[in-house]
Amino acid sequence: MHATSELSLDVSGDAMRSASPFLSVPELAGLLHLNEKKIYQLAGDGVLPGTKITGKWLFPRALVERWLTENSHGGVLADRLLIAGSDDQLLHRVCSALAVDWQRSALLAYCPAGTRHGLDMLDAGRVDACFINWGASESHARRHMALLRGYRNHASWTVVRCFERTQGFVLGAAAARRHAKAPAEPAQRVAALLEDRTLRWALREEQTGTGRTLADACAEHDVPLGSLNVIERCHSERSAAALVNTGLADITPGVQSVAGEYRLDFIAVADVSIDLVLERRTFFRRLVQQLLERLGEEATLQHAAQLGGYRVMDRQRVMDG
């Protein structure tokens, strides 16, 4: 959102007051002292908070006011933190605890829609930050940077490496019994599961980190992803594991902590890194710094140990996007 340097902002009460909660292109152009062509450009680039309805751009007045405040003060006065991206139990606990702590002073919202969907929202300016995981930890830096380069605003992003978690396959009782005599070597067990056409798979969306882990495993063992018997696509790690737990599915790619919660068998495939992606200027917000501090606190380390399958960084590593 660098275009704000060109703006001459008029935020007087008369300029912002109107009967309508929405601004048209001419009204917003007049408010910001820009020509309408520039408004269309900024809206099309996702810089301005607007929506296109039946071919006509409309800009919610309240969001425009907040956008002006954000850009006038670098976001340091913002009283909310909107996070999207990876679905993770440890993040749920940390964000829920912070939301309670901040309830009288700030809003924290966590939308675990998956890595790619979260990055889409970050790129469009709909959220402040996004947690991502996209492949094994040993190659995560290269993988994550390559992923981010596909987004328009990646050059202004910063990446914070937060922790690692173990991902693999969560097995129901029937699948565990069927493969009880499989080779003990993990890679051979993974290959046997992927090649078993009788197994009923519950999958996350393809744009998620666990979906990426499954795709990598299929590629490594030369098994077409489309050959799996997929019975349902799920929107969260827990909902996929719940299908396995109730016997409606036999197997799902997932994380060790969720398998432990449901007391299901788990086969590790890879350790993946969970990174936080955000605008560089957003990194210095008070709320972001409090979130990063909470991730390193002793209570979080204890929660991670209880859940299982986590390795929290002693110190978060900051990298350019």
N, C-alpha and C positions, 0 to 999 in steps of 0.2 A: 504494500500500500504506500508506494513512494510518491504517488501523484499529488499528495496533499501539499507538497512544497509549492505547487502552482496555484493554490487556492487562496482567494481573499475572502475570509469567512465573515459573514454577517449573522451573528447569532443573537441579535436583539430580540426582545420580547415580541415586538410587532411583527418581525419577520417570521417568527416561528409559530405565531398564533394563527389558527384558522379553524373554521368549522369542521373541515375534513381531516380525518386522521392520516390521509395519504397526500403526497405531493406528486404533481405531474412533472414531466420533463421541463416544461417552461418555468414552472414555479421553483423547482430545485435549481435550475440554471440561474434564475434571478437571485436566489438566496446565496448561492456560492460565487456569483459574479463570474460565471463561466458561460461559454456558448453552448448551445444544445448539442452540437456534435461531440463536444468533450464529455458531456453527461452520458450520451449513448456509449461512448468508448469506455468510460469508467464502469458503467453498469454492465456492459458486455464482458469486461475483464473481471467482474466479480468484486470490484473495489467498493462500489457503493451498495448499501443494503437495499435492494429492490427486487421486484418480481415482475415478470412479463405475463400479462393476462390478455388473451385475445389480441396479441400483437402490440399491446400498449404497455409501456413501462409505468409502474407505480412504485413510490418509495414511502414506506411507513414512516411517518413523522417521528415517532418515538425512537426508531432505530437510527434515523438520520441524526437526531440530537445526540444519541449515544456515540455514534460514529464521529461526530464533530469533537466531542469531549475526548474520545480516545486519541484522535489524531492531534488535538491541540496540546495534550499533556503527555503524549507518549504512552498512554495506557496506565500510568502510575497511579491514577486516581480511580481506576476501575474497581467496582465492588462485586465483581463476579468472575468466575473462572469456569469456562465451558471446555470439557475434555471429551474427545471421541477416540475411537481406535480399538485396540486389542481388548478382548474379553478376558479378564483375569481376576481370580479370587482375591489375591493379595491387594490388587488395586481397588477392588470393591470395598474391602475392609478399610483401607487407608482413606479413600475418598468419602466413605460413609462417616467415618469418625471426624474428618475435617469438616464435613457439611454440618454436623451437629455442633462442633466447636464454633463455626462461623455463622450460625443461623441468624444472629442478631446484627451481624455486620457485613456479611457477604454471602453470595450464592455460589455453591459449587455443584456442577452437574456433570455426570459421567455417562456418556452414551457409548457402550461397547459394541459398536456396529461392525467391527472388523478393521483390519489394517488399511485396506485400500479405500473403503468407504470413509473412514476417518480422515485419511489424507485428502480425499475429494472435498470434504467439508472444510478442512483447514485451508486448502488452496482457494476455496471460494469465500473465505473470511467468515464462515458460519460458526467456527469454534476457535478457541484460543490455543489449543494444543492437541496433540494426537499421540497416543501410545502405539508403537508398531512392533511387530516381530515378523521377519521374512526370511527364514532359513537358519541353518545351523550357526552356532556362535563362532566357530572357527573362520567362517567366511562372512560373518554378519556385517562387518564394516563395509566391505565391497558390495555386498548384496543390498544393504540398506541405502547406500549412497546412489547406486544404480537405480533403485526404485524411486528415490526422491527426484532424481534428475528428469523424470517423466512429468513433473508438475511445473506449471508455469512460474510459480513464486519460489521455487526451491532455493534460488540464490540468496534469498533473505532469511533462510531458516537456519536454526541451530539444532543440533542433535545431542541429547543427553543420555548416556548409557546408564540405566538404572539398576537392572538386575537380570539374572538368567533364570530360566525355568526349564524343566525336563518335559519334552513332548514325545508322544508315541501313540500306541494303540491301547484303547480301553476295551477289555473283553468281557462279555457276559458269561454266565456259567456254562451254557452249552458250547460256546466257542472254546472256552478254556478246557473243557473236558475233551473236546474233539482234537485239540492240538496239544494235549498233555504230554504226548510222546514225541513231540516235534524235537528237532535238534536243539541242544542247549545253547548253541552259538546264536547270539541275538540276530545277526544278519540273516541267518538261515530261517529262523523263526518268522521274521518279518516277511521273507520271500514266500514261505509256506502259507501265511495268512493272506497275502495279496493274491496268490494263485488259487485259493480255495473259492470256487465260484458259487458254493452253497451259502456262504456267509452273507447275511443281510447287513448292509452298511447304513449307518446314520451319519451324515456328513454336515459340516458347516458349509457356509458359502465359499465359493472358490476364491473370493477376494480376501480371505482371512489367513492369518498365520498358520493355523492348524491345517487349513486347506493346502497351503504352500508346502508344509512338511509332508503331507500325503503325496502330493504331486512329485516331490523330490524322491520319496521312497519308491514310487512307481517307476520313475525314470531310472533310478539306480538298479532296480531289479528287472528292467525291461518288461514291465507289466502295463498295458494300456490303462490309463485312468478310467476310460469309458467302459472297460470290461467289468468293473466292479458292480455288484448287485445293490444299487442305491435305492433305499426305500423311502428316505425322507431327508430334506434339507432343514437344518435347524439354525436358529438365530443366536444360540448361546452354547457354551461348553456344557453347562449343566443340563440343558434340555436334551442335548444329544446323549449324554450319559444316562439321563433318566429313561430314555427309550431302551437303552441297553439293560439297565437295571430291572425294568419291568418285563423284559423278554420280547419286546416288540422289535428290537434290533439285536444283532449279535456282536457288533463291533463298531467302534467309532474312533477316528483320530482325536486325540485329546491330550490333556496334561495330567501329570502324576497326581497333583493335588486333588483334582476332581475324581479320579479313580479311587483315591484313598477315602474321599468323603462318602462314596457309595459302596466302599469295600469291594471293589471289582478288581480283577486281575489287570495288570498293566505291563506292557512291553515297551521299554524305552527305545526311542529311535534317535533323538538328537537333543542336545541342550541348545536352546535358542535365547537370544538376547532381547530384552524388552527395552526399547529406547523411547524417549520422549522427544517429539519434534514440535518446534514452535518458532515463531518469529524471534529474531535476535533481541529486539527491544522488549518483547513479552517476557523473555527470560529474566529480566531484572524486576519484574513486578513483585510486589510484596507477597501476593498470594502464591505465585509460582515458587518463590524461594521457601515459603512455609511448607508447600507440598513436598519439595525435594528434601527439606530437613526432616519431615515426618517419615519419608521413605528410609532414612538412615537411622532412625531412632531405635532404641532397644526394644520397645514394644513391637515395632514392625519386624525386627529380627526374630523375636519370639513367635509372632504369628506365622512367619515364613517357615520356621522350624516345625511348628505344629502342623501346618498344611502339608509339608513335605515336597521335595522336588524343586526347591528354590535356592539360589545363591545370590544374596543381596550384596551389592558392591560396597566396599568400605568407604569409597569416595566416588561419587558420580563423575564420569568422564565426559567432558564437553567437546563436541566436534562440530565443524562447520557442515551445513547441509549441502 
